[in-house]
């Protein structure tokens, strides 16, 4: 599958499976295959960017944008993991927050995920993690 949703989901899958790095696609700048060709406009976006005919500007493809948003989600989830570890090391009970994070990550690693909702919930959780790590 190569929908924008899949490009974002892979970052959540990496958190779910404990992989630390971001997903990297080797053919950002190649016109072979389907790379980031999400058919955003006339001429299509055969790479990570395309020219928006209406605004006469370069824009990211929907898939490239989804990939980047997934990387940001992954970084925020990893930040929460570090904060929870700090709080646990300081002797605080963070089991409820850790379970909330696990639930979010499982939901994010799904073909039916609502990433706008998950991002808001992850941001709210990060505030709680920050408060508990102090």
Secondary structure, DSSP 8 states (H G I E B T S, - for coil): --SHHHHHHHHHHHHHHT--S----TTTT--STTTT----STT---SSEEEETTTTEEEE-HHHHHHHHHHHHHHHHHHHHHHHHHHHHTT---HHHHHHHHHHHHHHSSTT--HHHHHHHHHHHHHHHHHHH-
